[in-house]
């Protein structure tokens, strides 16, 4: 049984995530909700840290749209691939971006 507050959408394609503070791709999205993001990171991340990320999702017309989010790292663990799983709580997102994200999550095909 699912005990999360919000519906999550797993990602079937590669959605790279950029750390906007460094301009570097930090990893790719595992799943998304309006409250959080699970990231498959390329390197270990600092625990309990704040991050600014940007990434693209498609809007209802299939057009790629860039979202920018502020998030707080909640947990991380080493993946079997040598990468790192990390969970983040969204703490800052523009209203327009939140609306797009909510519609994208609800459009789980």
C-alpha positions in Angstrom: 0.0 0.0 0.0 1.3 3.5 -0.9 1.7 5.8 2.1 3.1 8.8 0.3 1.3 12.2 0.5 1.3 12.7 -3.2 1.2 10.6 -6.3 4.5 9.9 -7.9 5.3 9.3 -11.5 8.1 7.0 -12.5 10.2 8.2 -15.4 10.6 5.8 -18.4 13.0 8.1 -20.3 16.3 9.8 -19.3 15.6 13.2 -17.8 18.9 14.8 -16.9 19.0 17.1 -13.9 21.3 20.1 -13.8 22.7 21.6 -10.6 22.0 25.2 -11.4 24.6 26.4 -8.9 27.4 24.6 -10.8 25.9 24.2 -14.3 26.8 20.5 -14.2 24.5 17.5 -14.8 24.2 15.9 -11.4 22.1 12.8 -12.4 18.7 11.8 -13.8 15.2 11.6 -12.4 14.0 8.3 -11.0 10.5 9.6 -10.1 8.7 12.9 -9.4 5.8 14.2 -7.4 4.6 17.7 -6.5 6.4 17.2 -3.2 9.6 15.5 -4.1 12.1 14.0 -6.5 14.1 10.8 -6.5 17.4 11.2 -8.3 19.9 8.7 -9.6 23.0 10.8 -9.0 26.4 10.5 -10.7 28.3 11.1 -7.4 27.6 11.2 -3.7 25.6 14.2 -2.5 25.9 16.2 0.6 23.4 15.0 3.2 20.7 17.4 4.5 21.8 20.0 2.0 19.9 22.5 -0.2 20.1 22.3 -4.0 18.8 24.2 -7.0 17.9 21.9 -9.9 16.6 22.4 -13.4 15.3 19.8 -15.8 12.8 19.4 -18.7 9.4 17.7 -18.8 6.8 17.7 -21.5 3.7 19.8 -21.2 0.2 18.6 -22.3 1.1 19.4 -25.9 4.3 17.4 -25.8 6.5 20.5 -25.8 9.6 20.3 -23.5 9.4 22.8 -20.7 12.2 23.6 -18.3 11.4 23.5 -14.6 13.5 25.0 -11.8 13.2 23.8 -8.2 14.8 24.3 -4.9 15.0 21.1 -2.9 16.3 19.6 0.4 18.1 16.3 0.4 16.3 13.8 2.7 18.2 10.6 2.2 20.8 8.8 -0.1 22.2 5.4 -0.6 24.6 3.7 -3.0 22.9 2.0 -6.0 24.2 -1.3 -7.4 25.4 0.5 -10.5 27.9 2.6 -8.5 25.7 5.6 -8.7 23.7 7.1 -5.8 19.9 7.2 -5.2 18.8 10.3 -3.3 15.5 11.6 -2.2 14.6 15.3 -2.1 11.7 17.3 -0.7 10.7 20.3 -2.9 10.9 23.5 -1.0 10.7 26.1 -3.8 9.0 26.0 -7.1 7.2 28.7 -9.1 3.4 28.5 -9.3 3.5 28.0 -13.1 6.1 25.2 -12.7 4.1 23.5 -9.9 1.0 23.5 -12.2 3.0 22.0 -15.0 4.5 19.4 -12.7 1.1 18.4 -11.2 -0.4 18.0 -14.7 2.7 15.9 -15.8 2.5 13.6 -12.7 -1.3 13.2 -13.2 -0.7 12.3 -16.9 1.0 9.0 -16.0 0.4 6.9 -19.1 
